[in-house]
Amino acid sequence: MLNNWDGIEIRSNRGIVGCSAEGHVSHVFSSRLSSRPKGWSRKGVEKMSKLIIYKKNGGKVYDIVMAQKNTFLFLQ
């Protein structure tokens, strides 16, 4: 960030606001959804996208599995 400070100030002074979200989204999703090509249903890609986001935000897949297991046992 400090290496780009001059550019940040110029953009800010001109009222240009933006972020790198598109690049991050593309990078995160392409690593799973397109680098190993598969046919995805709408439901499958939605669930996989949510799982990828959950993991990137620090979530643990183990916690999800255990919560589902406990819910399943509770409903029986």
N, C-alpha and C positions, 0 to 999 in steps of 0.2 A: 504494500500500500504506500509506504513511504517513497519507494522508487517511482511511483506514479503520481505523486502529490501535485506536481505542476499541472498535469493533465486534469486531475480532479478539480483543482481550483478553476481552471479555464472553463470546464464544463459547468461548474456550479455558478460562476459569474455570468454565464450566458443563459442560465435557467434550464440547462439540459439535465434532466434527471433520468437515471436508468440503472439497470442492474444486470448481472450476468445470469439471471435465473434460467433463461432459455438454454444456455450452454450447459449449465449444471443438470437440468432436467434431461437434456439429450444424452449427456454422458452417463448419468445414473441408469436411465432406462435402457439405453442401447446395449449396455454391458450384459443384460440378461435377456432382453426381449428380441434383439436382432443379431447379436453376435453368434448365437446358437439358434439359427432359424427354425421355427416351428410354426404350425398353424395355431393361432390363438382364437378362442371364442371370446365374445365380449365379456362374459362373466369371468373367464379365466384370466384375461389380461387385466381386468379390474382388480381381482384378488391379488394377482402377482404384483401389480403396481402398488397396492396398499402395503403389501408385505415388504417390498423394497424400501418404501418410504419409512415404514416402521423401523426397519433395521438401520437405515441411514440416520434416523433420529435417536439411535442408541438402544432401541428395543431388542429384546432377546426372543428368538423364535421358540426357545424352550418354554418361556413363560406363557406364550400363546397356546402351545400344545398342552401344557399342564392345566391351563384354565379351561380348555375345551374338554379335556379328560374329566376334570372335576364336575363340569356342567353336565356331561353325559351321565356320569355316575349318579348325580343328584336327581336327574330326571327319570331314572330307572326305578 
